[in-house]
Amino acid sequence: MSTILPQQQLLLELLIMSGDIAVADDSEGMILGRTLKECVANNWTEVKIFGAGFNKVTITEEGRRIASQSRSD
């Protein structure tokens, strides 16, 4: 099982509470961009091109599972 970092947990909880979010497609060098890339690599989130310089971020079932599991630990 992957270990979830605090910033990853925060992003996953935000997605659980708010649903899909839009993220600027030029956030690569920011903490959010790095965290998002880590979550995608772990199959916890999906990113799809939305348009007008934004991407849509969605939490996966695996992301929901790891976030809820981390809260109960």
HTML snippet that shows the backbone in 3Dmol.js (N, CA, C, O; Angstrom):
<script src="https://3Dmol.org/build/3Dmol-min.js"></script>
<div id="view" style="width:600px;height:400px;position:relative"></div>
<script>
const pdb = `
ATOM      1  N   MET A   1       0.834  -1.176   0.000  1.00  0.00           N
ATOM      2  CA  MET A   1       0.000   0.000   0.000  1.00  0.00           C
ATOM      3  C   MET A   1       0.880   1.241   0.000  1.00  0.00           C
ATOM      4  O   MET A   1       1.917   1.268   0.663  1.00  0.00           O
ATOM      5  N   SER A   2       0.478   2.253  -0.729  1.00  0.00           N
ATOM      6  CA  SER A   2       1.210   3.509  -0.786  1.00  0.00           C
ATOM      7  C   SER A   2       0.974   4.319   0.472  1.00  0.00           C
ATOM      8  O   SER A   2      -0.104   4.283   1.066  1.00  0.00           O
ATOM      9  N   THR A   3       2.012   5.055   0.870  1.00  0.00           N
ATOM     10  CA  THR A   3       1.880   5.965   2.000  1.00  0.00           C
ATOM     11  C   THR A   3       1.423   7.311   1.473  1.00  0.00           C
ATOM     12  O   THR A   3       1.977   7.821   0.498  1.00  0.00           O
ATOM     13  N   ILE A   4       0.424   7.885   2.106  1.00  0.00           N
ATOM     14  CA  ILE A   4      -0.119   9.155   1.651  1.00  0.00           C
ATOM     15  C   ILE A   4       0.526  10.300   2.435  1.00  0.00           C
ATOM     16  O   ILE A   4       0.603  10.255   3.663  1.00  0.00           O
ATOM     17  N   LEU A   5       0.978  11.306   1.730  1.00  0.00           N
ATOM     18  CA  LEU A   5       1.595  12.481   2.342  1.00  0.00           C
ATOM     19  C   LEU A   5       0.513  13.485   2.730  1.00  0.00           C
ATOM     20  O   LEU A   5      -0.585  13.450   2.173  1.00  0.00           O
ATOM     21  N   PRO A   6       0.809  14.390   3.689  1.00  0.00           N
ATOM     22  CA  PRO A   6      -0.211  15.347   4.142  1.00  0.00           C
ATOM     23  C   PRO A   6      -0.818  16.185   3.018  1.00  0.00           C
ATOM     24  O   PRO A   6      -2.030  16.402   3.009  1.00  0.00           O
ATOM     25  N   GLN A   7      -0.011  16.659   2.075  1.00  0.00           N
ATOM     26  CA  GLN A   7      -0.552  17.486   0.998  1.00  0.00           C
ATOM     27  C   GLN A   7      -1.416  16.663   0.046  1.00  0.00           C
ATOM     28  O   GLN A   7      -2.356  17.193  -0.546  1.00  0.00           O
ATOM     29  N   GLN A   8      -1.110  15.379  -0.108  1.00  0.00           N
ATOM     30  CA  GLN A   8      -1.939  14.503  -0.922  1.00  0.00           C
ATOM     31  C   GLN A   8      -3.275  14.252  -0.229  1.00  0.00           C
ATOM     32  O   GLN A   8      -4.327  14.265  -0.868  1.00  0.00           O
ATOM     33  N   GLN A   9      -3.226  14.026   1.078  1.00  0.00           N
ATOM     34  CA  GLN A   9      -4.447  13.829   1.865  1.00  0.00           C
ATOM     35  C   GLN A   9      -5.348  15.055   1.762  1.00  0.00           C
ATOM     36  O   GLN A   9      -6.561  14.929   1.595  1.00  0.00           O
ATOM     37  N   LEU A  10      -4.752  16.236   1.861  1.00  0.00           N
ATOM     38  CA  LEU A  10      -5.514  17.485   1.768  1.00  0.00           C
ATOM     39  C   LEU A  10      -6.209  17.600   0.418  1.00  0.00           C
ATOM     40  O   LEU A  10      -7.390  17.942   0.357  1.00  0.00           O
ATOM     41  N   LEU A  11      -5.492  17.320  -0.662  1.00  0.00           N
ATOM     42  CA  LEU A  11      -6.081  17.398  -2.000  1.00  0.00           C
ATOM     43  C   LEU A  11      -7.227  16.395  -2.149  1.00  0.00           C
ATOM     44  O   LEU A  11      -8.286  16.738  -2.677  1.00  0.00           O
ATOM     45  N   LEU A  12      -7.023  15.172  -1.691  1.00  0.00           N
ATOM     46  CA  LEU A  12      -8.069  14.156  -1.813  1.00  0.00           C
ATOM     47  C   LEU A  12      -9.303  14.521  -0.989  1.00  0.00           C
ATOM     48  O   LEU A  12     -10.429  14.310  -1.438  1.00  0.00           O
ATOM     49  N   GLU A  13      -9.103  15.058   0.198  1.00  0.00           N
ATOM     50  CA  GLU A  13     -10.248  15.475   1.023  1.00  0.00           C
ATOM     51  C   GLU A  13     -10.993  16.629   0.374  1.00  0.00           C
ATOM     52  O   GLU A  13     -12.222  16.680   0.430  1.00  0.00           O
ATOM     53  N   LEU A  14     -10.267  17.557  -0.243  1.00  0.00           N
ATOM     54  CA  LEU A  14     -10.909  18.660  -0.964  1.00  0.00           C
ATOM     55  C   LEU A  14     -11.784  18.115  -2.087  1.00  0.00           C
ATOM     56  O   LEU A  14     -12.914  18.564  -2.274  1.00  0.00           O
ATOM     57  N   LEU A  15     -11.264  17.155  -2.827  1.00  0.00           N
ATOM     58  CA  LEU A  15     -12.037  16.571  -3.919  1.00  0.00           C
ATOM     59  C   LEU A  15     -13.254  15.797  -3.411  1.00  0.00           C
ATOM     60  O   LEU A  15     -14.308  15.817  -4.047  1.00  0.00           O
ATOM     61  N   ILE A  16     -13.117  15.123  -2.283  1.00  0.00           N
ATOM     62  CA  ILE A  16     -14.252  14.407  -1.706  1.00  0.00           C
ATOM     63  C   ILE A  16     -15.348  15.388  -1.303  1.00  0.00           C
ATOM     64  O   ILE A  16     -16.529  15.146  -1.551  1.00  0.00           O
ATOM     65  N   MET A  17     -14.952  16.496  -0.680  1.00  0.00           N
ATOM     66  CA  MET A  17     -15.931  17.468  -0.194  1.00  0.00           C
ATOM     67  C   MET A  17     -16.551  18.303  -1.305  1.00  0.00           C
ATOM     68  O   MET A  17     -17.741  18.613  -1.251  1.00  0.00           O
ATOM     69  N   SER A  18     -15.766  18.672  -2.310  1.00  0.00           N
ATOM     70  CA  SER A  18     -16.264  19.620  -3.301  1.00  0.00           C
ATOM     71  C   SER A  18     -16.602  19.004  -4.649  1.00  0.00           C
ATOM     72  O   SER A  18     -17.261  19.647  -5.465  1.00  0.00           O
ATOM     73  N   GLY A  19     -16.177  17.801  -4.896  1.00  0.00           N
ATOM     74  CA  GLY A  19     -16.361  17.212  -6.218  1.00  0.00           C
ATOM     75  C   GLY A  19     -15.218  17.618  -7.129  1.00  0.00           C
ATOM     76  O   GLY A  19     -14.148  18.000  -6.653  1.00  0.00           O
ATOM     77  N   ASP A  20     -15.432  17.540  -8.422  1.00  0.00           N
ATOM     78  CA  ASP A  20     -14.386  17.894  -9.392  1.00  0.00           C
ATOM     79  C   ASP A  20     -13.962  19.350  -9.200  1.00  0.00           C
ATOM     80  O   ASP A  20     -14.769  20.206  -8.838  1.00  0.00           O
ATOM     81  N   ILE A  21     -12.678  19.610  -9.451  1.00  0.00           N
ATOM     82  CA  ILE A  21     -12.175  20.979  -9.386  1.00  0.00           C
ATOM     83  C   ILE A  21     -11.431  21.299 -10.679  1.00  0.00           C
ATOM     84  O   ILE A  21     -10.964  20.403 -11.382  1.00  0.00           O
ATOM     85  N   ALA A  22     -11.331  22.588 -10.976  1.00  0.00           N
ATOM     86  CA  ALA A  22     -10.551  23.045 -12.126  1.00  0.00           C
ATOM     87  C   ALA A  22      -9.207  23.535 -11.610  1.00  0.00           C
ATOM     88  O   ALA A  22      -9.128  24.227 -10.594  1.00  0.00           O
ATOM     89  N   VAL A  23      -8.155  23.168 -12.324  1.00  0.00           N
ATOM     90  CA  VAL A  23      -6.798  23.566 -11.965  1.00  0.00           C
ATOM     91  C   VAL A  23      -6.147  24.143 -13.218  1.00  0.00           C
ATOM     92  O   VAL A  23      -6.278  23.586 -14.308  1.00  0.00           O
ATOM     93  N   ALA A  24      -5.452  25.253 -13.056  1.00  0.00           N
ATOM     94  CA  ALA A  24      -4.755  25.851 -14.195  1.00  0.00           C
ATOM     95  C   ALA A  24      -3.793  24.836 -14.801  1.00  0.00           C
ATOM     96  O   ALA A  24      -3.107  24.112 -14.080  1.00  0.00           O
ATOM     97  N   ASP A  25      -3.747  24.789 -16.121  1.00  0.00           N
ATOM     98  CA  ASP A  25      -2.887  23.791 -16.762  1.00  0.00           C
ATOM     99  C   ASP A  25      -1.409  24.160 -16.731  1.00  0.00           C
ATOM    100  O   ASP A  25      -0.574  23.399 -17.222  1.00  0.00           O
ATOM    101  N   ASP A  26      -1.072  25.316 -16.162  1.00  0.00           N
ATOM    102  CA  ASP A  26       0.338  25.714 -16.044  1.00  0.00           C
ATOM    103  C   ASP A  26       0.825  25.666 -14.591  1.00  0.00           C
ATOM    104  O   ASP A  26       1.710  26.432 -14.210  1.00  0.00           O
ATOM    105  N   SER A  27       0.255  24.774 -13.783  1.00  0.00           N
ATOM    106  CA  SER A  27       0.604  24.680 -12.359  1.00  0.00           C
ATOM    107  C   SER A  27       1.751  23.715 -12.093  1.00  0.00           C
ATOM    108  O   SER A  27       1.975  23.322 -10.948  1.00  0.00           O
ATOM    109  N   GLU A  28       2.473  23.333 -13.124  1.00  0.00           N
ATOM    110  CA  GLU A  28       3.529  22.323 -13.023  1.00  0.00           C
ATOM    111  C   GLU A  28       4.570  22.617 -11.940  1.00  0.00           C
ATOM    112  O   GLU A  28       4.930  21.709 -11.190  1.00  0.00           O
ATOM    113  N   GLY A  29       5.060  23.837 -11.832  1.00  0.00           N
ATOM    114  CA  GLY A  29       6.121  24.156 -10.883  1.00  0.00           C
ATOM    115  C   GLY A  29       5.632  24.449  -9.474  1.00  0.00           C
ATOM    116  O   GLY A  29       6.445  24.704  -8.585  1.00  0.00           O
ATOM    117  N   MET A  30       4.339  24.418  -9.253  1.00  0.00           N
ATOM    118  CA  MET A  30       3.762  24.737  -7.941  1.00  0.00           C
ATOM    119  C   MET A  30       3.564  23.472  -7.115  1.00  0.00           C
ATOM    120  O   MET A  30       3.576  22.364  -7.650  1.00  0.00           O
ATOM    121  N   ILE A  31       3.383  23.645  -5.816  1.00  0.00           N
ATOM    122  CA  ILE A  31       3.127  22.508  -4.925  1.00  0.00           C
ATOM    123  C   ILE A  31       1.888  21.750  -5.382  1.00  0.00           C
ATOM    124  O   ILE A  31       1.879  20.519  -5.384  1.00  0.00           O
ATOM    125  N   LEU A  32       0.848  22.472  -5.767  1.00  0.00           N
ATOM    126  CA  LEU A  32      -0.379  21.823  -6.223  1.00  0.00           C
ATOM    127  C   LEU A  32      -0.100  20.955  -7.448  1.00  0.00           C
ATOM    128  O   LEU A  32      -0.587  19.827  -7.534  1.00  0.00           O
ATOM    129  N   GLY A  33       0.671  21.468  -8.381  1.00  0.00           N
ATOM    130  CA  GLY A  33       0.993  20.708  -9.590  1.00  0.00           C
ATOM    131  C   GLY A  33       1.771  19.441  -9.284  1.00  0.00           C
ATOM    132  O   GLY A  33       1.491  18.384  -9.849  1.00  0.00           O
ATOM    133  N   ARG A  34       2.747  19.544  -8.390  1.00  0.00           N
ATOM    134  CA  ARG A  34       3.539  18.358  -8.014  1.00  0.00           C
ATOM    135  C   ARG A  34       2.673  17.340  -7.270  1.00  0.00           C
ATOM    136  O   ARG A  34       2.764  16.137  -7.517  1.00  0.00           O
ATOM    137  N   THR A  35       1.838  17.833  -6.361  1.00  0.00           N
ATOM    138  CA  THR A  35       0.959  16.949  -5.590  1.00  0.00           C
ATOM    139  C   THR A  35      -0.027  16.244  -6.511  1.00  0.00           C
ATOM    140  O   THR A  35      -0.292  15.051  -6.364  1.00  0.00           O
ATOM    141  N   LEU A  36      -0.557  16.990  -7.447  1.00  0.00           N
ATOM    142  CA  LEU A  36      -1.493  16.415  -8.403  1.00  0.00           C
ATOM    143  C   LEU A  36      -0.830  15.328  -9.236  1.00  0.00           C
ATOM    144  O   LEU A  36      -1.419  14.273  -9.471  1.00  0.00           O
ATOM    145  N   LYS A  37       0.385  15.583  -9.680  1.00  0.00           N
ATOM    146  CA  LYS A  37       1.132  14.598 -10.473  1.00  0.00           C
ATOM    147  C   LYS A  37       1.369  13.319  -9.658  1.00  0.00           C
ATOM    148  O   LYS A  37       1.263  12.215 -10.193  1.00  0.00           O
ATOM    149  N   GLU A  38       1.687  13.468  -8.366  1.00  0.00           N
ATOM    150  CA  GLU A  38       1.891  12.309  -7.490  1.00  0.00           C
ATOM    151  C   GLU A  38       0.595  11.512  -7.332  1.00  0.00           C
ATOM    152  O   GLU A  38       0.607  10.281  -7.357  1.00  0.00           O
ATOM    153  N   CYS A  39      -0.520  12.226  -7.169  1.00  0.00           N
ATOM    154  CA  CYS A  39      -1.809  11.552  -6.992  1.00  0.00           C
ATOM    155  C   CYS A  39      -2.238  10.828  -8.269  1.00  0.00           C
ATOM    156  O   CYS A  39      -2.816   9.743  -8.198  1.00  0.00           O
ATOM    157  N   VAL A  40      -1.963  11.412  -9.425  1.00  0.00           N
ATOM    158  CA  VAL A  40      -2.272  10.753 -10.694  1.00  0.00           C
ATOM    159  C   VAL A  40      -1.416   9.496 -10.839  1.00  0.00           C
ATOM    160  O   VAL A  40      -1.910   8.451 -11.261  1.00  0.00           O
ATOM    161  N   ALA A  41      -0.135   9.598 -10.490  1.00  0.00           N
ATOM    162  CA  ALA A  41       0.768   8.441 -10.586  1.00  0.00           C
ATOM    163  C   ALA A  41       0.318   7.296  -9.690  1.00  0.00           C
ATOM    164  O   ALA A  41       0.544   6.130 -10.015  1.00  0.00           O
ATOM    165  N   ASN A  42      -0.320   7.616  -8.559  1.00  0.00           N
ATOM    166  CA  ASN A  42      -0.819   6.593  -7.639  1.00  0.00           C
ATOM    167  C   ASN A  42      -2.243   6.153  -7.970  1.00  0.00           C
ATOM    168  O   ASN A  42      -2.823   5.341  -7.249  1.00  0.00           O
ATOM    169  N   ASN A  43      -2.811   6.685  -9.058  1.00  0.00           N
ATOM    170  CA  ASN A  43      -4.177   6.379  -9.484  1.00  0.00           C
ATOM    171  C   ASN A  43      -5.223   6.833  -8.460  1.00  0.00           C
ATOM    172  O   ASN A  43      -6.271   6.204  -8.312  1.00  0.00           O
ATOM    173  N   TRP A  44      -4.928   7.928  -7.759  1.00  0.00           N
ATOM    174  CA  TRP A  44      -5.871   8.491  -6.794  1.00  0.00           C
ATOM    175  C   TRP A  44      -6.720   9.588  -7.415  1.00  0.00           C
ATOM    176  O   TRP A  44      -7.811   9.880  -6.925  1.00  0.00           O
ATOM    177  N   THR A  45      -6.228  10.201  -8.497  1.00  0.00           N
ATOM    178  CA  THR A  45      -6.968  11.244  -9.203  1.00  0.00           C
ATOM    179  C   THR A  45      -6.792  11.053 -10.698  1.00  0.00           C
ATOM    180  O   THR A  45      -5.876  10.372 -11.157  1.00  0.00           O
ATOM    181  N   GLU A  46      -7.701  11.678 -11.448  1.00  0.00           N
ATOM    182  CA  GLU A  46      -7.608  11.721 -12.908  1.00  0.00           C
ATOM    183  C   GLU A  46      -7.640  13.186 -13.318  1.00  0.00           C
ATOM    184  O   GLU A  46      -8.345  13.992 -12.712  1.00  0.00           O
ATOM    185  N   VAL A  47      -6.873  13.526 -14.351  1.00  0.00           N
ATOM    186  CA  VAL A  47      -6.853  14.886 -14.880  1.00  0.00           C
ATOM    187  C   VAL A  47      -7.240  14.824 -16.346  1.00  0.00           C
ATOM    188  O   VAL A  47      -6.672  14.053 -17.120  1.00  0.00           O
ATOM    189  N   LYS A  48      -8.219  15.651 -16.722  1.00  0.00           N
ATOM    190  CA  LYS A  48      -8.658  15.722 -18.117  1.00  0.00           C
ATOM    191  C   LYS A  48      -8.624  17.175 -18.569  1.00  0.00           C
ATOM    192  O   LYS A  48      -8.895  18.086 -17.788  1.00  0.00           O
ATOM    193  N   ILE A  49      -8.291  17.380 -19.830  1.00  0.00           N
ATOM    194  CA  ILE A  49      -8.279  18.733 -20.385  1.00  0.00           C
ATOM    195  C   ILE A  49      -9.707  19.271 -20.375  1.00  0.00           C
ATOM    196  O   ILE A  49     -10.633  18.620 -20.858  1.00  0.00           O
ATOM    197  N   PHE A  50      -9.867  20.466 -19.819  1.00  0.00           N
ATOM    198  CA  PHE A  50     -11.179  21.081 -19.688  1.00  0.00           C
ATOM    199  C   PHE A  50     -11.343  22.198 -20.707  1.00  0.00           C
ATOM    200  O   PHE A  50     -12.405  22.332 -21.316  1.00  0.00           O
ATOM    201  N   GLY A  51     -10.305  22.995 -20.897  1.00  0.00           N
ATOM    202  CA  GLY A  51     -10.355  24.094 -21.856  1.00  0.00           C
ATOM    203  C   GLY A  51     -10.063  25.424 -21.204  1.00  0.00           C
ATOM    204  O   GLY A  51     -10.092  25.542 -19.979  1.00  0.00           O
ATOM    205  N   ALA A  52      -9.782  26.423 -22.014  1.00  0.00           N
ATOM    206  CA  ALA A  52      -9.509  27.791 -21.571  1.00  0.00           C
ATOM    207  C   ALA A  52      -8.388  27.851 -20.535  1.00  0.00           C
ATOM    208  O   ALA A  52      -8.419  28.689 -19.633  1.00  0.00           O
ATOM    209  N   GLY A  53      -7.404  26.969 -20.662  1.00  0.00           N
ATOM    210  CA  GLY A  53      -6.257  26.996 -19.758  1.00  0.00           C
ATOM    211  C   GLY A  53      -6.456  26.241 -18.453  1.00  0.00           C
ATOM    212  O   GLY A  53      -5.672  26.410 -17.519  1.00  0.00           O
ATOM    213  N   PHE A  54      -7.490  25.412 -18.372  1.00  0.00           N
ATOM    214  CA  PHE A  54      -7.773  24.670 -17.148  1.00  0.00           C
ATOM    215  C   PHE A  54      -7.944  23.188 -17.433  1.00  0.00           C
ATOM    216  O   PHE A  54      -8.340  22.787 -18.527  1.00  0.00           O
ATOM    217  N   ASN A  55      -7.636  22.386 -16.424  1.00  0.00           N
ATOM    218  CA  ASN A  55      -7.855  20.945 -16.450  1.00  0.00           C
ATOM    219  C   ASN A  55      -8.850  20.582 -15.360  1.00  0.00           C
ATOM    220  O   ASN A  55      -8.937  21.263 -14.338  1.00  0.00           O
ATOM    221  N   LYS A  56      -9.597  19.513 -15.579  1.00  0.00           N
ATOM    222  CA  LYS A  56     -10.560  19.032 -14.581  1.00  0.00           C
ATOM    223  C   LYS A  56      -9.922  17.897 -13.796  1.00  0.00           C
ATOM    224  O   LYS A  56      -9.399  16.946 -14.377  1.00  0.00           O
ATOM    225  N   VAL A  57      -9.969  18.003 -12.465  1.00  0.00           N
ATOM    226  CA  VAL A  57      -9.404  16.978 -11.577  1.00  0.00           C
ATOM    227  C   VAL A  57     -10.552  16.237 -10.901  1.00  0.00           C
ATOM    228  O   VAL A  57     -11.451  16.848 -10.323  1.00  0.00           O
ATOM    229  N   THR A  58     -10.505  14.916 -10.984  1.00  0.00           N
ATOM    230  CA  THR A  58     -11.528  14.049 -10.404  1.00  0.00           C
ATOM    231  C   THR A  58     -10.853  13.018  -9.520  1.00  0.00           C
ATOM    232  O   THR A  58      -9.803  12.483  -9.879  1.00  0.00           O
ATOM    233  N   ILE A  59     -11.444  12.734  -8.369  1.00  0.00           N
ATOM    234  CA  ILE A  59     -10.916  11.688  -7.494  1.00  0.00           C
ATOM    235  C   ILE A  59     -11.410  10.325  -7.996  1.00  0.00           C
ATOM    236  O   ILE A  59     -12.537  10.204  -8.475  1.00  0.00           O
ATOM    237  N   THR A  60     -10.567   9.317  -7.882  1.00  0.00           N
ATOM    238  CA  THR A  60     -10.931   7.956  -8.287  1.00  0.00           C
ATOM    239  C   THR A  60     -11.434   7.183  -7.050  1.00  0.00           C
ATOM    240  O   THR A  60     -11.330   7.659  -5.919  1.00  0.00           O
ATOM    241  N   GLU A  61     -11.967   6.013  -7.292  1.00  0.00           N
ATOM    242  CA  GLU A  61     -12.391   5.156  -6.173  1.00  0.00           C
ATOM    243  C   GLU A  61     -11.204   4.795  -5.287  1.00  0.00           C
ATOM    244  O   GLU A  61     -11.329   4.741  -4.063  1.00  0.00           O
ATOM    245  N   GLU A  62     -10.055   4.548  -5.908  1.00  0.00           N
ATOM    246  CA  GLU A  62      -8.835   4.254  -5.142  1.00  0.00           C
ATOM    247  C   GLU A  62      -8.450   5.453  -4.273  1.00  0.00           C
ATOM    248  O   GLU A  62      -8.007   5.283  -3.138  1.00  0.00           O
ATOM    249  N   GLY A  63      -8.620   6.659  -4.808  1.00  0.00           N
ATOM    250  CA  GLY A  63      -8.338   7.868  -4.036  1.00  0.00           C
ATOM    251  C   GLY A  63      -9.268   8.011  -2.842  1.00  0.00           C
ATOM    252  O   GLY A  63      -8.835   8.381  -1.750  1.00  0.00           O
ATOM    253  N   ARG A  64     -10.537   7.720  -3.048  1.00  0.00           N
ATOM    254  CA  ARG A  64     -11.503   7.766  -1.932  1.00  0.00           C
ATOM    255  C   ARG A  64     -11.127   6.747  -0.852  1.00  0.00           C
ATOM    256  O   ARG A  64     -11.192   7.029   0.345  1.00  0.00           O
ATOM    257  N   ARG A  65     -10.737   5.568  -1.306  1.00  0.00           N
ATOM    258  CA  ARG A  65     -10.376   4.509  -0.349  1.00  0.00           C
ATOM    259  C   ARG A  65      -9.170   4.899   0.479  1.00  0.00           C
ATOM    260  O   ARG A  65      -9.200   4.772   1.703  1.00  0.00           O
ATOM    261  N   ILE A  66      -8.103   5.375  -0.161  1.00  0.00           N
ATOM    262  CA  ILE A  66      -6.883   5.714   0.572  1.00  0.00           C
ATOM    263  C   ILE A  66      -7.118   6.900   1.494  1.00  0.00           C
ATOM    264  O   ILE A  66      -6.562   6.939   2.591  1.00  0.00           O
ATOM    265  N   ALA A  67      -7.927   7.866   1.078  1.00  0.00           N
ATOM    266  CA  ALA A  67      -8.200   9.040   1.917  1.00  0.00           C
ATOM    267  C   ALA A  67      -8.990   8.640   3.157  1.00  0.00           C
ATOM    268  O   ALA A  67      -8.687   9.096   4.260  1.00  0.00           O
ATOM    269  N   SER A  68      -9.992   7.797   2.985  1.00  0.00           N
ATOM    270  CA  SER A  68     -10.800   7.389   4.135  1.00  0.00           C
ATOM    271  C   SER A  68     -10.013   6.461   5.051  1.00  0.00           C
ATOM    272  O   SER A  68     -10.189   6.496   6.269  1.00  0.00           O
ATOM    273  N   GLN A  69      -9.161   5.647   4.484  1.00  0.00           N
ATOM    274  CA  GLN A  69      -8.323   4.744   5.274  1.00  0.00           C
ATOM    275  C   GLN A  69      -7.323   5.546   6.113  1.00  0.00           C
ATOM    276  O   GLN A  69      -7.071   5.200   7.267  1.00  0.00           O
ATOM    277  N   SER A  70      -6.757   6.605   5.547  1.00  0.00           N
ATOM    278  CA  SER A  70      -5.792   7.432   6.250  1.00  0.00           C
ATOM    279  C   SER A  70      -6.436   8.193   7.392  1.00  0.00           C
ATOM    280  O   SER A  70      -5.812   8.412   8.430  1.00  0.00           O
ATOM    281  N   ARG A  71      -7.701   8.602   7.201  1.00  0.00           N
ATOM    282  CA  ARG A  71      -8.425   9.319   8.265  1.00  0.00           C
ATOM    283  C   ARG A  71      -8.663   8.411   9.468  1.00  0.00           C
ATOM    284  O   ARG A  71      -8.643   8.873  10.609  1.00  0.00           O
ATOM    285  N   SER A  72      -8.887   7.122   9.220  1.00  0.00           N
ATOM    286  CA  SER A  72      -9.195   6.203  10.325  1.00  0.00           C
ATOM    287  C   SER A  72      -7.951   5.706  11.052  1.00  0.00           C
ATOM    288  O   SER A  72      -8.062   5.128  12.133  1.00  0.00           O
ATOM    289  N   ASP A  73      -6.776   5.918  10.481  1.00  0.00           N
ATOM    290  CA  ASP A  73      -5.521   5.474  11.132  1.00  0.00           C
ATOM    291  C   ASP A  73      -5.117   6.360  12.290  1.00  0.00           C
ATOM    292  O   ASP A  73      -4.094   6.114  12.928  1.00  0.00           O
TER     293      ASP A  73
END
`;
const viewer = $3Dmol.createViewer("view");
viewer.addModel(pdb, "pdb");
viewer.setStyle({}, {cartoon: {color: "spectrum"}});
viewer.zoomTo();
viewer.render();
</script>
